[in-house]
Amino acid sequence: MTKPKINRLDIAALNLSNDLSRSSIAKLIESGYVKVNNKVIKKTSYHIKDNDNITINYNFNKPLDKIKLKIIYQDDDVVVIDKPVGILSHSKGTLNQEPTIASWLKDIYHGPIENNRTGIVHRLDRSTSGVMICAKNIESTKWLQKQFSERKVKKTYVAIITGHLNIDHAIIDLPIERNPKKPQTFRINSAGKSAITEYTVIEHKNELSLIKLKPTTGRTHQLRVHLAHLGHPIVGDNIYNGVKANRLYLHAQSLEITLPSKERKIFTSPLPKEFKIYLNNG
């Protein structure tokens, strides 16, 4: 049997770096960090020849930019932050070109940094702001993860949606699965995992509604998918058909959890001022 020839640039580049995923290699190529015979090639499917010289011109040891985050609470085991819009909770692969909550956490984490998610026990989307708790050592990581897995953490979000819901208070119980046609998104499907969200309408204004959301489960994109399915997507949600806006109008307002010290605490983040501005002006 003859060994099949490699004729795609992304596959050939992947073989040069055992530590990177294919998606990370694709990012490097598309960002201009990969050369074929000293020429930058940005097409992952570029056809290569057996004698082509492929180089990856990326400094994997390059330090990430430092970011400043507002700390709500901190002790020896945990740190609670007020996450701003635009920051990732953690990088999605081995390749990391931007600072994240996880990279910020490295400076105060006690113990070895095992991966790009060390200290991260739950996640807020890049476009979501608000309360986020992180662990500062391996013991507290396990403690907090258990709190989340056993659904002992109470989370409250506030969102602006388009239109007016028919009922001012209800529970949405609709299972969610990854969309096979668009793997970066999710959808309602009876074969999916259980997803439960309680909502309460706070205020109607023009053709908008300010609502409070309390998820019982923590599925990826759960709140966004549930509301979009009801025909009332969150304003600024460019994935699930929300109207265009300067941000995703979803904010993690509070988080109630038992700390490793066994103390039950509630942490809160004030509603960003742009919520009231958008609600009043549309």
Buried (B, 14 or more C-beta within 10 A) or exposed (E): EEEEEBBBBBBBBBEEBEEBBEEBBBBBBEEEBBBBEEEEBEEBEBEBEEEBEBEBEBEEEEEBEEEEBEEBEEEEBBBBBBBBBEBBBBBBBBBBEEBBBBBBBEEEBEEEEEEBBBBBBBBBBBBBBBBBBBBBBBEBBEBBBEBBEEEEBBBBBBBBBBBBBEEEEBEBEBBBBBBEEEEEBBBBBEEBBEBBBBBEBBEBBEEBBBBBBBBBBBBBBBBBBBBBBBEBBBBBBEBBEBBEBEBBBBBBBBBBBBBBEEEEBEBBBEBBEBBBEBBEEB
